[in-house]
């Protein structure tokens, strides 16, 4: 196995060196750098070359089966690929809710025909997905959702609305929870369906956040026709898929920006605050805070790797995703606070080229939403108490 992995590592290293453009070996500088893909995404030449090279190998989704656009790699090989990309400082060629959330759900619950139809375009970055879960009055209590799908023979007619739908105004398709049984208990009458965002009756409206950005939207469905072939899993059993997908969403949110992007905290602080004769940051209290955050970030990444290995070994993740989501988002908030402390009053600059249009304070404000979206920190703590720690009375 070691000799095989060594040979694979050499193959990966050569391929990445030959196919990763120099521009793709730098940190993301802004949201515009993020390669979301989809019908309307404007690729730069280096981004497209990098995506095409990785998609040709199936390495945008390295552990998915080859017949569905993946690389068919083992968990050990996938870890080698990730290691070599980090060594080269290569950016991810594609980021996608299709990869992070819908793909795993389709692999588990979709039919063979659905996998063939939807997974390869996800792997190639051809379809951008959004998530139709939360509604007004059905956020943390998601099973109270009211969006309904009425049976019309070979199709449903969907009416209702969703809220906090990330990038709905830029997405091509949506994976959506709808109520298909109006007499069953609330968890048992929900179905999981897919449909095109250009379907007549679908409209979106961006929600402007305190950071000034609008990644979230309100999404409205007025007599939207959805073919029954777009049902994933069993009718009225969509809650099973919803829960499974949420574990992947919470892992994704928990892992966001735990290591930061661009200059590290210590590097930035040394530059802005200065160092003593021995090269130590002049502010010992801030130095200690940064060191703790860096050590906690490294420990968290190791925990993420362990949980992923356990999941690939068939042990599942389940409620542990709540632990990862809670700790990862709280850690990111701490890091953003430290970035603001390091920059001092300059960290409050809201506009202008020097501040990259206020990237730091906007990121700081945006990080507050991390501990709300995907289930609030309070909800995650309840799940951890009940399902992980099994505390009496929880």
N, C-alpha and C positions, 0 to 999 in steps of 0.2 A: 504494500500500500504506500509506504514512504517513497519508494522508487517511482511508482506511478504518479504520485502527487508532485514529486520533483520534476518529472518530465512534463506534467501538465503546467506547472508553474513556469517552466521555461517557455512553453508554447504561448501561455497567456502574456508573459512579459514581452515576448517578441511581437505578438499581435498588437498589443496596446501601444508599444513604442512606434509601430509602423502606421497605426490607424487613428491614434488620438491626436487631433490637431493641437498645436501649441496653445491656441486660444482657449481650448477646453481643459487646460492644465492650470487654470487659475481659479480662485474662489468666485462664486457668484457675487456680482457687484450690486445688483438690484433685482426687483421682481421681474423686470423685463428679460433678465438672463435665464429665468426658469423655463425649462423646455417642456411645456405642458402638452404640446401637440394638439391634434384635432384638425377639423376641416378648415378652420379660420386662422390657425396659428401661423405667424410669419417667421419662418426659420431663417437664421443667418446661414451663410454657406458653411462655416465651421460646425455649427450645431447640427445641420442636416447631414454633413459628412460623418460626424461622430455617431449620430443616431443610426444611420444606414449601416455603418460598419458593425455596430454592436447588435443591431437587429438581425443582420445576416447570420450571426453566430447564435442567435437566440439569447444573447446575454443581457438584453434589457430585462428579461425575466428568467434568470439562469436556471432556476430549479423547476420551472414549468415543463411539462412533457414537450418533446420536439414537435409532435403532431399538432400542438396548439400554439406554436410560435415560440416555444421556450428553448432553452439550451439543454435540457435533460441532465443537468449536472447533479451530482451528489452534494450533500451538505458540505462535505470536506472540500470538494472542488469549488463550490460557490464561495466558500470562505477564502480560498486561495485567490479567486478572482477579485473579491472585495479587498483583500490585502494588497494585491498588485495595483489596483486602482488607487488606493490610498497612497501607496509608495510613489506613484506617478503624479499624485495630486490631481487625478482626473475627475472631472465633474460627472455626476450621473447623466447618462445620455437622454434620459426621459424620466419625468415624474408624473404620476397619474393616479387618480382615485381608482381607475380601472385596474392598475397594478396592485395598489395597496389594499383595496377593499373589495371591489366587485370580482376581480379575478379569483381570489381564494374562495369566494362564495360560489362562483360558477363551477370551479373545479370540484367542489364538494357536492353541490346540489343540482347543477345544470345537467341537461341531457347532452349526449354526445353531439347532437346537431347544434345545440346552443353553444357548446364549447367551440366547435369549428367555426361558427358564424361570428362570435364576438371576441374570442381570446386572441387570435392572430392579429386583428386590427388594433387591439389594445397594445400588443407587444411591439407593433410597428409605429405606434404613435399616431394612428389615423383617426381615432375616435376619442374625444374628450368627454368624460362622464362627470355628472354631478349626483348628489345624494339627496333624495326626497324623503327625509325622515321627520324632523321637527315641524310642528305646526303651532299656530297661536293656541295656547291652552293645552298643548301636548308636547312639552319639552322633556323635562326629566321623567315625567309620566307619559312616555312615548306611546304606550299601549292605548291611551285615550284618544288616539288620532281619529279624526272625523272625515278625512278625504275618502270618498266612496266610489266604488266601481260597480255599476249596475249591469247585470247580465242582459246582453242583447244577442244571444245566439252564438255567433262565431267571434264576437268581440264584446268588450266592455265599454261603457261610457263613464268616464272619470270626471268627477266634479269635486272641487275643494281647493285647498291652498296649503303651501308649505312656507316655512320661514327659516332664515339663517342658512339658505341653500348656497353653499360656497361655490362661487364662479358659475352660477346658473346662467347668467347672461352671456357666458363664453362657451358653455358646454354644448356638445352635439346631442347627447343622449342622457337620460336620467334613469337611475334605479330607484324605485319608488315603493313605499308601503301604502297600501290602500285597503279599505275595509270592504270585504266581499260577503260577509255574513253579518247581518244586522241584528240577529237574535242571540248569537253566541256570546259567551263571556268575552271581555274586551281583548284578551290575549289570543283567543282562538278563532276570531273572525277576520284575521288580517292576511293579505296575500302580498307577494313580492313580484312586481312586474317591471318591465323595461319598455321605454318608448322614446321616440325621437323628439327632441325639443322643438323641431320645426312643425310638429303635428298641429293642425288647426286647433285653436283653443288654448294653447300654452303661451303664457306671457310671463315676463319677469320684470322686477323693479329693484335696482340696487339699493342697499341700505348703507348710508354713509356712517362710518364709525368715528369715534373720538380721535382716532389717528389720522383722519382725513381720507383714508382709503375706503374702498367699497368692495371687498372680496365677497361679502354676503349679499343675498338677494331675498326678496319675497317672490314666490312663484305661484302662479294662479292657473287652475285647470277649469275650463268651461266647456263641458260636453266634448271632452277629448276622447277620440276613438282609439282603443288599444286592442290589437288582435290577441286572441287567447293563446296563440303560440308564444307570446312574450311573457307568459307566466313562468317563473322559475320555481322549481319545487312543487309541492302539493298545494292545491287550492285550500285556502283558510289556514295554512300552516306556515305562513310567511314569518311569524314571530320567531320560529326556530332559526331561519336564515338571518333575520334581523339581529338576533343575539350573537350569532357566530360572526357576522360582519363587524359588529361593534367591537369585538375583541381585537380585530385587526385595525380598526380605526383608532382605538385607544393606544395600541402599540405605536401606530404611526405618529399620533399627536405627542405621545410621551417622548419619542425619539427626536422630535423636531428641535434642531439647533442646540442640542445639549453640548456640542463642542464649539458652537459659534461659527461664524464665517468671517473671512478676512483676518486681520491681525488678531492674535490671541490677546486675552485680557492682560497677561503679564507683559507682553511685548508692547502693547499700546500704553500701558501705565508707565513702563520704563521710559518711553519716548516723551510722554506728556508731563510726567511728574519729576523725572530725573532719578539718578542713582548716586549712591555714595561711592567712596574710593574703592570699595570691594565689589562694586557692581550690583549692590542690593538696592531695591526701590527705596526712595527716601522716606516714604510714609509706611512705618512698620505695621500699623493697624490695617491699612488697606492691603498691604502685602500679604498679611495673614488671611484676610478675607478672600483674596484672589486664590491663594494656595488651597484653601479649604474648598472653594468652588471647583477648582481644577481637579482636585483629588476626588471629590464627590462625582464629578462628571465622568472621570475614568472608571470609578467603581460602578456607576450606573451603566456605562457602555459594556462592561464585563458581564453585568447581570443580564443585559439585553441579549448578549451573545449566548449566555447559558440557557436562557429561556427559549431562544430560537432553536438551539440544539435539541432541547427537550421536546419542543413541538415537532421538529422534523423526525424525532425518534418515536413519535406516536404518543407521547405523554400528554399532549394538549397544552393549552395555555389557560383557557377559561377565565376564572376570576382574577388570575394573576395579572391580566391585562389592566385591571383597575389599579393595581399597585404601580405598574409601569407608567400608566397615564398620570396618576397623581404625582408621583415623585418627579417624573420627567418635566411636567409643566411647572411645578413649583421650583425646580432647579433652574429652568429657563427664566422664570421671573427674577430669581436671585441674580442670575448672570446679567440680565438687562439692567437691574438696579446698580450693579457694579460698573457696567459700562457707563452709566450716567454719572456715577461718582467719579470715575476716572477723568471724564471729560469736563467735569465742573460746569461752570456757566455756559461754556461752549456747547454742552450737550443739550441746551435748550433751543439752539438755533433751528428754526422751523422751515426756512426757505433758503435758497441760494445754492450755488455750485459748490462752495466750500464745504457745506454740510450735507452734500448730496441730497438736497431738497428735504433736509430734516430727517434723514434716515434713522438716526439714533433715537430721538424722542418718539418718532412714530413706531419704531420697533418696540420701544419700552411700553408704550401705551397698548400696542397690539398684543403684547405678551399676556396682558391681563385676561384676554379672551381665551387663552390656551387652557386656563383652569375652569372655564365655563363650557366651551364647546366639547362635544363628545361625551357629555355627562359631567356635571360640576364636581369640584374636589370634594364637596360634602357628600355627594352621591357615591363617589368612589370610596370614600372612607367607610360609608355604610356597607358597601359590598365587601370591602376588605374585612370588616369586622364580622360579617355574617358568613361569607363564603371561604375566606382564606384562614382567618384566625379562629373561626367558629366560636366566637365569644358567647357565653350564655346570656340570653336575654337580648341579644343584638337583633 
